[in-house]
C-alpha cells in the first residue's frame, strides 16, 4: 500500500508508479483501479476525471479522488480513519499503462501536479527486457497466485528471511489475510 507498511510508524507520503499491460483505453481507468481500491478504501469519491497530457504531448488521464482507508499502515482497522486525497495520472504507450499516484496528508496540491506531469517517455528506452525463462516462470506463478487471492499460495513466494521497510513474512501474511477478508 502506498502509505507504507512500516509497523508502528506514521504514514508518510509516497509516489508509487505502477506499470502494467492493458488493452483498455485511458477513459476506462476505473475498470482496472476501482476493484483494487475497494480492497483498501471505503467512501471513494472521484472529484475530477478529465483527459490530460504529459509535457511531451502523450495523452493522459488526470483523476482526483478522496477516500477513507480501511486499515492503518500497520494493518489494523481504524475507529475514525482520516479522509485522504490523491491525484492519479494514467498514461499509456502502446499496450502499457503507467500510473503515478502521489499521496499523503491533505488534498492534492501543486507539488503533486508537478510530480505527476514530470513523467515522460524517452524514445528507445521502453524496449522489452529479456527475462530468463526461470524468472518468467516465477513471475507467472506469482501473478497467478496473486490473482487467486490465496494468501497461503502467495506466501510460498516469500523467503522466511524476507524484510522490507520493517515488515517480515509473518507480517505480510497477516496483512494479506486482513485484505482478503
C-alpha positions as CSV (number, residue, x, y, z in Angstrom):
1,X,0.0,0.0,0.0
2,X,1.3,3.4,-0.9
3,X,1.1,4.8,2.6
4,X,3.7,2.5,3.8
5,X,3.7,-0.9,5.6
6,X,6.1,0.0,8.4
7,X,4.6,-1.2,11.7
8,X,4.2,1.4,14.5
9,X,5.3,4.3,12.3
10,X,3.0,7.0,11.0
11,X,2.1,7.0,7.3
12,X,4.3,9.1,5.0
13,X,3.8,10.5,1.6
14,X,4.8,8.3,-1.3
15,X,4.9,8.4,-5.1
16,X,4.2,4.9,-6.3
17,X,4.5,4.3,-10.0
18,X,2.7,1.3,-11.5
19,X,3.4,-0.2,-14.9
20,X,1.2,-2.9,-16.3
21,X,-0.3,-4.1,-19.6
22,X,-3.9,-3.3,-20.6
23,X,-5.7,-3.1,-23.9
24,X,-8.3,-0.7,-22.4
25,X,-8.5,3.0,-23.4
26,X,-7.4,5.5,-20.8
27,X,-11.0,6.6,-20.1
28,X,-11.6,3.1,-18.7
29,X,-9.1,3.6,-15.9
30,X,-11.8,2.8,-13.3
31,X,-12.3,-0.7,-14.6
32,X,-8.7,-1.5,-13.6
33,X,-8.3,0.6,-10.4
34,X,-11.6,0.5,-8.6
35,X,-11.7,-3.2,-7.8
36,X,-8.2,-2.9,-6.3
37,X,-9.0,0.4,-4.4
38,X,-12.2,-1.2,-2.9
39,X,-9.9,-3.7,-1.1
40,X,-8.1,-0.8,0.7
41,X,-10.5,2.1,0.9
42,X,-14.2,3.0,1.5
43,X,-16.2,6.1,0.6
44,X,-14.2,6.6,-2.6
45,X,-15.2,9.8,-4.3
46,X,-13.9,10.8,-7.7
47,X,-13.7,14.6,-7.5
48,X,-12.5,15.1,-11.1
49,X,-11.8,12.8,-14.1
50,X,-10.6,14.5,-17.2
51,X,-8.4,14.0,-20.3
52,X,-4.9,15.5,-20.0
53,X,-1.5,15.1,-21.5
54,X,2.1,14.9,-20.5
55,X,4.6,17.7,-21.3
56,X,5.6,15.8,-24.4
57,X,2.0,15.6,-25.6
58,X,1.4,12.0,-24.6
59,X,-2.3,11.5,-23.8
60,X,-3.1,11.0,-20.2
61,X,-6.0,11.0,-17.7
62,X,-5.9,13.1,-14.5
63,X,-8.1,11.9,-11.7
64,X,-8.5,13.5,-8.2
65,X,-10.0,11.2,-5.6
66,X,-10.9,11.2,-1.9
67,X,-11.2,8.1,0.2
68,X,-11.1,6.6,3.7
69,X,-8.6,3.9,4.3
70,X,-10.0,0.6,5.7
71,X,-6.8,-0.1,7.7
72,X,-3.9,1.9,9.1
73,X,-0.3,1.3,7.7
74,X,0.3,-1.5,10.3
75,X,-2.7,-3.4,9.1
76,X,-5.1,-2.7,11.9
77,X,-8.7,-1.4,11.3
78,X,-9.3,2.2,12.5
79,X,-12.1,3.7,14.5
80,X,-12.1,7.1,13.0
81,X,-9.9,6.9,9.9
82,X,-8.9,10.1,8.2
83,X,-10.2,11.2,4.8
84,X,-7.3,11.2,2.4
85,X,-6.9,12.6,-1.1
86,X,-4.9,11.6,-4.1
87,X,-4.1,12.6,-7.7
88,X,-3.9,9.8,-10.1
89,X,-2.3,10.3,-13.5
90,X,-2.7,7.5,-16.0
91,X,-1.0,7.4,-19.4
92,X,-0.4,4.7,-22.0
93,X,2.2,3.8,-24.6
94,X,1.1,1.0,-26.9
95,X,-0.5,-1.6,-24.6
96,X,1.5,-0.5,-21.5
97,X,-0.2,1.7,-18.9
98,X,1.8,3.8,-16.5
99,X,0.1,5.3,-13.4
100,X,1.6,7.6,-10.9
101,X,-0.2,8.3,-7.7
102,X,1.5,10.6,-5.2
103,X,-0.4,10.6,-1.9
104,X,-0.1,11.7,1.6
105,X,-1.9,14.1,4.0
106,X,-4.2,16.6,2.6
107,X,-5.7,17.3,-0.8
108,X,-3.6,17.2,-4.0
109,X,-1.5,20.3,-4.3
110,X,0.6,21.9,-7.0
111,X,3.6,20.0,-5.8
112,X,1.8,16.7,-6.6
113,X,0.8,18.0,-10.0
114,X,4.4,18.9,-10.8
115,X,5.5,15.4,-9.8
116,X,2.9,13.6,-12.0
117,X,3.3,15.8,-15.0
118,X,7.1,15.3,-14.9
119,X,6.6,11.8,-16.3
120,X,8.0,11.4,-19.8
121,X,8.5,8.6,-22.2
122,X,12.1,8.5,-23.6
123,X,12.5,7.3,-27.1
124,X,14.1,3.9,-27.4
125,X,14.1,3.4,-23.7
126,X,11.0,1.3,-23.4
127,X,12.2,-1.8,-25.2
128,X,11.1,-5.0,-23.6
129,X,13.6,-6.6,-21.1
130,X,14.7,-10.1,-21.9
131,X,13.8,-12.2,-18.8
132,X,15.3,-15.6,-18.4
133,X,12.8,-18.5,-18.6
134,X,13.1,-19.4,-14.9
135,X,12.4,-15.8,-13.8
136,X,9.5,-15.6,-16.2
137,X,8.1,-18.9,-14.7
138,X,8.4,-17.4,-11.2
139,X,6.6,-14.2,-12.2
140,X,3.9,-16.1,-14.0
141,X,3.3,-18.3,-10.9
142,X,3.4,-15.4,-8.5
143,X,0.9,-13.4,-10.6
144,X,-1.5,-16.3,-10.8
145,X,-1.3,-16.7,-7.1
146,X,-1.9,-13.0,-6.5
147,X,-5.0,-13.1,-8.7
148,X,-6.3,-16.1,-6.9
149,X,-6.2,-14.2,-3.5
150,X,-4.9,-17.4,-1.9
151,X,-2.7,-16.0,0.9
152,X,-1.1,-19.3,1.6
153,X,-0.1,-19.8,-2.0
154,X,1.2,-16.2,-2.2
155,X,3.3,-16.6,0.9
156,X,5.2,-19.6,-0.7
157,X,7.0,-16.9,-2.8
158,X,8.4,-15.1,0.2
159,X,11.6,-16.3,2.0
160,X,11.4,-16.8,5.7
161,X,14.1,-14.1,5.9
162,X,12.0,-11.6,3.9
163,X,12.4,-8.0,5.2
164,X,11.0,-4.8,3.6
165,X,10.6,-1.4,5.3
166,X,10.4,-3.1,8.7
167,X,8.0,-5.8,7.7
168,X,8.6,-9.5,7.7
169,X,7.0,-12.6,6.1
170,X,4.6,-13.2,9.0
171,X,3.6,-9.6,8.9
172,X,2.9,-9.7,5.2
173,X,0.8,-12.9,5.7
174,X,-1.2,-11.3,8.4
175,X,-1.7,-8.2,6.2
176,X,-2.8,-10.4,3.2
177,X,-5.3,-12.2,5.4
178,X,-6.8,-9.0,6.6
179,X,-7.2,-7.7,3.0
180,X,-8.7,-11.0,1.8
181,X,-11.5,-10.9,4.4
